[in-house]
């Protein structure tokens, strides 16, 4: 993806959809965010070329549900399923967006999933997608493809499969780093979109170490109008951060970049069980360092 100047305002949200229950349920949450931010929603369905190539193999088989019958996997049948799933996703997006009076568009692309989404991000300010799910059994989990997407300059909003809406409690991990400071503007967008309570998690062994970071953030969020609370945790304790995340029960967890995600053990399983969304503010590993 070409380098470009980051934008503060979120005006166009790209939502990656398929016909899986997880993805379609997350559409409701994506529409809710778009409505709050007064943003346009851009739907994208990707026909995975890897599955099409697999369907060309004479040995390829598929299991038909609910009968559990094993049948040959054929390219023509796969293409027909792609068309049906794409149309189902388009109709679901149209229904949800029009009900919320959110401007929307939808298109279908064919290629590698992550590559096609990255290309479409050239026209967007934020990517929204479900934490997992695919009608073809390929789990689109943030431990794999989403981490690749999080390497872009734009934020990635991972929505719970339950389709829960934003409840107004924003949880922000802020360590005072250049990456966190630059991307706090994304969190500020969510504040303007309806956050009435913010809890900031500060990696500091004691209150004295946390104080300068807290003062800096108070300045950055001075005009938010939200109730801001601060909570420090010992970064030397590998489980302290995930315990703090679980205790807060927030609507959205904001992480400054992918390294923060990699340092959170058990986060994926916890997000799969909770109604919390994850806003991963992008940026490459080099930028974060």
C-alpha positions as CSV (number, residue, x, y, z in Angstrom):
1,X,0.0,0.0,0.0
2,X,1.4,3.4,-0.9
3,X,2.3,5.8,1.9
4,X,-0.1,8.6,2.4
5,X,-0.8,11.4,4.9
6,X,-3.0,10.2,7.8
7,X,-6.3,11.8,8.2
8,X,-7.9,12.6,11.6
9,X,-11.5,12.7,10.5
10,X,-13.2,9.4,9.8
11,X,-15.6,10.0,6.9
12,X,-15.5,6.7,5.0
13,X,-15.6,3.3,6.7
14,X,-14.7,0.2,4.7
15,X,-16.5,-2.9,6.0
16,X,-15.3,-6.3,4.8
17,X,-18.2,-8.6,4.6
18,X,-19.1,-12.2,3.7
19,X,-22.3,-14.2,4.3
20,X,-21.2,-15.8,7.5
21,X,-23.3,-15.3,10.6
22,X,-20.4,-13.6,12.3
23,X,-19.9,-11.1,9.5
24,X,-23.5,-10.3,9.0
25,X,-24.1,-9.7,12.7
26,X,-21.1,-7.4,12.9
27,X,-22.7,-5.3,10.1
28,X,-25.2,-3.9,12.6
29,X,-22.3,-2.7,14.8
30,X,-20.5,-1.2,11.7
31,X,-23.6,0.7,10.7
32,X,-24.0,2.0,14.3
33,X,-20.4,3.3,14.2
34,X,-21.0,4.9,10.8
35,X,-24.2,6.6,12.0
36,X,-22.4,8.0,15.1
37,X,-19.5,9.3,13.1
38,X,-21.7,10.6,10.2
39,X,-19.6,8.5,7.9
40,X,-20.2,6.7,4.6
41,X,-20.1,2.9,4.7
42,X,-18.3,1.1,1.9
43,X,-19.1,-2.6,1.7
44,X,-16.6,-5.1,0.1
45,X,-17.0,-8.7,-0.6
46,X,-13.9,-10.6,-1.8
47,X,-14.1,-13.7,-3.9
48,X,-11.0,-15.6,-2.7
49,X,-8.9,-16.8,-5.6
50,X,-7.2,-19.4,-3.4
51,X,-10.6,-21.1,-3.0
52,X,-11.3,-21.0,-6.7
53,X,-7.9,-22.6,-7.4
54,X,-8.6,-25.2,-4.8
55,X,-11.9,-26.0,-6.6
56,X,-10.0,-26.7,-9.8
57,X,-8.2,-29.6,-8.1
58,X,-9.6,-33.1,-9.0
59,X,-9.1,-34.2,-5.4
60,X,-11.0,-31.2,-3.9
61,X,-14.1,-32.2,-1.9
62,X,-16.7,-30.2,0.1
63,X,-19.0,-31.3,2.9
64,X,-22.7,-30.4,2.3
65,X,-24.6,-29.4,5.3
66,X,-26.8,-30.5,7.1
67,X,-26.6,-33.9,5.5
68,X,-22.8,-34.1,5.9
69,X,-22.6,-35.5,2.4
70,X,-19.1,-35.4,0.7
71,X,-19.2,-34.1,-2.9
72,X,-16.7,-32.9,-5.5
73,X,-15.7,-29.3,-5.2
74,X,-16.2,-27.6,-8.6
75,X,-15.1,-24.2,-9.7
76,X,-18.5,-23.4,-11.3
77,X,-20.3,-24.3,-8.1
78,X,-17.9,-22.2,-6.1
79,X,-18.4,-19.2,-8.3
80,X,-22.2,-19.6,-8.0
81,X,-21.8,-19.6,-4.2
82,X,-19.7,-16.5,-4.3
83,X,-22.4,-14.7,-6.3
84,X,-25.1,-15.8,-3.9
85,X,-23.1,-14.8,-0.8
86,X,-22.1,-11.5,-2.3
87,X,-25.7,-10.6,-3.0
88,X,-26.8,-11.7,0.5
89,X,-24.1,-9.5,2.0
90,X,-25.1,-6.6,-0.2
91,X,-28.8,-6.9,0.7
92,X,-27.9,-7.1,4.5
93,X,-25.8,-4.0,4.2
94,X,-28.4,-2.1,2.3
95,X,-31.1,-2.9,4.7
96,X,-29.1,-2.0,7.8
97,X,-27.6,1.2,6.3
98,X,-30.9,2.5,4.9
99,X,-32.7,1.9,8.2
100,X,-30.0,4.0,10.0
101,X,-29.9,6.5,7.1
102,X,-26.2,5.9,6.5
103,X,-24.9,6.5,3.0
104,X,-23.5,3.2,1.6
105,X,-22.0,1.6,-1.4
106,X,-21.0,-2.0,-2.1
107,X,-18.7,-3.8,-4.6
108,X,-17.3,-7.3,-5.2
109,X,-13.7,-8.0,-6.0
110,X,-11.8,-11.1,-6.9
111,X,-8.3,-11.8,-5.5
112,X,-6.4,-12.5,-2.3
113,X,-8.6,-11.3,0.6
114,X,-6.0,-9.2,2.5
115,X,-4.6,-7.7,-0.7
116,X,-8.0,-6.7,-2.0
117,X,-9.0,-5.1,1.3
118,X,-5.7,-3.2,1.4
119,X,-6.3,-1.8,-2.1
120,X,-9.8,-0.7,-1.1
121,X,-8.5,1.1,1.9
122,X,-7.0,3.7,-0.4
123,X,-10.4,5.2,-0.5
124,X,-11.3,4.8,3.2
125,X,-10.3,6.2,6.7
126,X,-11.1,3.1,8.7
127,X,-11.6,-0.7,8.2
128,X,-14.3,-2.5,10.1
129,X,-14.7,-6.3,10.0
130,X,-15.9,-9.1,12.2
131,X,-13.3,-10.8,14.5
132,X,-13.8,-14.1,12.7
133,X,-16.0,-15.9,10.3
134,X,-16.3,-17.2,6.8
135,X,-19.0,-19.2,5.1
136,X,-16.3,-21.4,3.6
137,X,-14.6,-22.3,6.9
138,X,-11.6,-20.0,6.6
139,X,-11.5,-18.2,9.9
140,X,-10.7,-14.6,9.3
141,X,-9.2,-14.1,12.7
142,X,-7.2,-11.1,13.8
143,X,-4.3,-13.4,14.7
144,X,-3.5,-13.8,11.0
145,X,-4.9,-11.7,8.1
146,X,-6.0,-8.9,10.3
147,X,-2.5,-8.4,11.6
148,X,-1.4,-8.0,8.0
149,X,-4.1,-5.4,7.5
150,X,-3.2,-3.7,10.8
151,X,0.2,-3.0,9.2
152,X,-1.5,-0.3,7.1
153,X,-1.5,3.3,8.1
154,X,-5.2,3.2,8.8
155,X,-7.1,2.0,11.9
156,X,-8.8,-1.4,12.0
157,X,-12.0,-1.8,14.0
158,X,-12.6,-5.5,14.9
159,X,-16.3,-5.9,15.7
160,X,-17.8,-8.7,17.9
161,X,-19.7,-11.4,16.1
162,X,-22.6,-10.7,18.4
163,X,-23.1,-7.4,16.6
164,X,-23.2,-5.5,19.9
165,X,-23.4,-1.7,19.6
166,X,-21.1,0.8,21.2
167,X,-22.2,1.4,24.8
168,X,-20.2,4.6,25.3
169,X,-17.3,3.2,27.5
170,X,-14.0,3.6,25.7
171,X,-10.9,1.8,27.0
172,X,-7.5,3.2,25.8
173,X,-4.1,1.7,26.2
174,X,-1.7,4.7,26.2
175,X,2.0,4.5,26.9
176,X,3.1,7.9,25.8
177,X,4.9,6.5,22.8
178,X,5.1,8.4,19.5
179,X,2.7,5.9,17.9
180,X,0.2,6.2,20.7
181,X,0.4,10.0,20.7
182,X,-0.1,10.2,16.9
183,X,-3.1,7.9,16.9
184,X,-4.9,9.3,19.9
185,X,-6.9,11.4,17.4
186,X,-8.6,8.2,16.3
187,X,-9.8,7.6,19.9
188,X,-10.9,11.3,19.9
189,X,-13.1,10.5,16.9
190,X,-14.9,7.8,19.0
191,X,-15.3,10.3,21.8
192,X,-17.1,12.7,19.5
193,X,-19.1,9.7,18.3
194,X,-20.7,9.2,21.7
195,X,-18.2,8.0,24.2
196,X,-19.3,9.3,27.6
197,X,-16.7,7.5,29.7
198,X,-13.1,6.9,29.0
199,X,-10.7,4.7,31.0
200,X,-7.0,5.1,30.2
201,X,-4.7,2.1,30.9
202,X,-1.2,3.3,31.6
203,X,1.8,0.8,31.7
204,X,3.6,2.1,34.9
205,X,4.8,0.3,37.9
206,X,3.6,3.0,40.3
207,X,1.5,6.2,40.4
208,X,4.6,8.4,40.2
209,X,5.7,6.9,36.9
210,X,2.1,7.2,35.5
211,X,1.6,10.8,36.5
212,X,3.5,12.5,33.5
213,X,1.7,10.3,31.0
214,X,-1.6,11.1,32.6
215,X,-1.0,14.8,32.5
216,X,0.0,14.6,28.8
217,X,-3.2,12.7,27.9
218,X,-5.4,15.1,29.9
219,X,-4.1,17.8,27.6
220,X,-4.8,15.8,24.5
221,X,-8.3,15.0,25.5
222,X,-9.1,18.3,27.3
223,X,-12.0,19.1,24.9
224,X,-13.6,15.7,24.8
225,X,-16.2,16.5,27.5
226,X,-16.1,12.8,28.6
227,X,-15.6,11.4,32.1
228,X,-11.9,10.3,32.0
229,X,-10.5,7.9,34.5
230,X,-6.9,6.5,34.7
231,X,-5.8,3.0,35.7
232,X,-2.1,1.9,35.8
233,X,-0.8,-1.6,35.6
234,X,2.6,-3.2,36.0
235,X,4.1,-3.9,32.6
236,X,6.4,-6.5,34.1
237,X,3.3,-8.6,34.9
238,X,2.4,-10.5,31.8
239,X,-1.3,-10.9,32.8
240,X,-1.9,-7.5,34.4
241,X,-3.1,-5.8,31.2
242,X,-5.6,-8.5,30.2
243,X,-6.9,-8.5,33.8
244,X,-7.4,-4.7,33.6
245,X,-9.2,-5.1,30.2
246,X,-11.6,-7.7,31.6
247,X,-12.3,-5.7,34.7
248,X,-13.4,-2.6,32.8
249,X,-16.0,-4.2,30.5
250,X,-15.8,-1.4,28.0
251,X,-17.5,-1.1,24.7
252,X,-14.3,-0.5,22.7
253,X,-10.7,-1.2,23.5
254,X,-8.2,1.1,21.6
255,X,-4.7,-0.2,21.1
256,X,-2.0,2.1,19.6
257,X,-0.6,-0.6,17.2
258,X,-0.1,-4.3,16.5
259,X,2.7,-4.7,19.0
260,X,0.2,-4.0,21.8
261,X,-2.0,-6.7,20.4
262,X,0.8,-9.2,20.3
263,X,1.6,-8.5,24.0
264,X,-2.0,-9.3,25.1
265,X,-2.2,-13.0,25.9
266,X,-5.7,-14.6,25.6
267,X,-7.2,-11.4,24.1
268,X,-8.6,-13.2,21.1
269,X,-10.5,-15.7,23.1
270,X,-11.8,-13.1,25.4
271,X,-13.0,-10.9,22.6
272,X,-14.8,-13.9,21.1
273,X,-16.8,-14.2,24.3
274,X,-17.4,-10.6,25.1
275,X,-19.3,-7.7,23.4
276,X,-16.1,-5.5,23.2
277,X,-14.9,-4.2,19.9
278,X,-11.2,-3.7,19.3
279,X,-9.8,-0.6,17.5
280,X,-6.3,-1.3,16.4
281,X,-4.8,1.9,15.2
282,X,-2.5,0.5,12.5
283,X,1.0,1.5,11.7
284,X,4.0,-0.7,10.9
285,X,6.2,-2.3,13.4
286,X,9.0,0.0,12.4
287,X,6.9,3.0,13.1
288,X,5.9,1.7,16.6
289,X,9.6,1.2,17.4
